[in-house]
Amino acid sequence: MRAEPIDLAAALAGFTQLWSPRIVTRVNDYDVRIAKVAGEHVWHTHDDTDEFFLVLEGELRIASRDGEGGAEREVVLPRGSVHVVPRGVAHRPSSPGGASILMFEPSGTSSVGDRHDPVPEHVDATTGHPL
């Protein structure tokens, strides 16, 4: 862990890849990740963990489904908003205009969950990259 504070704006300026989270630091057994996002991610589910989102810049949308093939709903998160997707809920983040986000996830959690639709080329299926 770093002894110095981490400037999130500078950290975000250090990479350009979309949907490719960077691990800023760790808290206990959790990664604090940042990512730049635009367009759509992939429908996916984390079976054993909730997923926390904080919008640093822009706007993030998170579509979710109730059960297998269930009704869809969408939450819209403007800058400064937080949202938690409960474990086991299929969801797809998206950002038509682009956004920067911060996430808390257990270390080793895949960015495309435990179950997912086919992963498009613009989405990085990763457990996070070092900052």
N, C-alpha and C positions, 0 to 999 in steps of 0.2 A: 504494500500500500504506500502511496505517496505521502510524504510529510507536508507538502505544500498544498494550498488550496488549488482546485481545478477550475479554470475559467471555462464554462460550458460553451460560450460563444467562440472562444479560440479553439476549443476541441472540435466543435462542429465545422469550423473553417478549415480544419486539417484534413478533411476527406470530402470526396464528391459522390461516392457510390450511394445509390438509393436502396432502401430496404436492406441495408447491410449494417446491422448494429455494432457499435463499438462499446467495449466495456470501459467505463470511466473509473469505477472503483468497485469494491465489494463491501457489503454490510453483512456480517455473519456469513451465512451460506447463500446470500443473494447477490446477483450482479446488478449494478446500476448501469444501464445501457442508454446510449443516445443513438438516434438514427435520423437521417434525412429521408423523407418519403414523398412520393408523388405517384399519381395513378392508383392502381389497385394492387393490393397484396394478394394472397391466396386464401380461400376458405380453409380454415384449419381449427383443430381442437386440441387443447392441452388437457389431458385426462386427469392429471394429478395436481395441478396448480392453477391458481387465479393469475390473471395478468393485469398489471397496473400500468396505466398510461397517463402521462402529463404532457400537455401540449406547450412547448416552449415558444414556437412561432407558427403562424399560419393556422390552418383549420384541419382537424382530423375527423373523419367519419368512421364509425364502426358499425357494420351491419352484423346482426346475429340471428340465429335460427333457434326456435324452440323445438328441440327434439329432432329426430330424423325426418327431414322433409317438412318440418313445421313452418309456422308463419315467421316471416322475416320482420325485423324491426331495425331501425337505425338511430343511433345517437350521434349528434353533431357536437363536437368539442372545439370551441374557439380557444384562442391563446389563453393560457392560464388555467384551463379546465383539466380535471382529472376524471378518470373512469376506470372501473375494475370490471373485467370480464370474468365471471365465475368459472371455475374449473368445469370441464365437461361441456361447455357451451361453444358450439360452432360459431366462428366469427370471421369477418374479413375487414381489416382496416383499409381505408382508402383516403386519398387527399387529392381532389381535382386540381387545386392550385399549388400544392406542395406545402410541406410542414416540416418542422423539427420537433422530435418527441423524446421524452425520457421514459424509460420503463424499468420496473423492478421485477426480476424473475429469479427463481432459484438458479444458481450456477449450473451450467450444463443444459439448460432448457433450450430446445431447438426453436428457432424463429418461425418454423412452419409447423410446430406442434407435434403431437403424437400421431394424429391422423389428419390428412390434408388432400385436397384436390391436386391434380398435376401442377407442379411448380413451374411458373413461367420463367423465362430466362432473366428477366429484370429483378427477380426476387432471389436473394442470397439465402440459401438454406444453411444456417450456421448456428453455432452455440455462442456466437459473439466473437469479435476480433479485438485484440488489444488496441488500446487507444494510441 
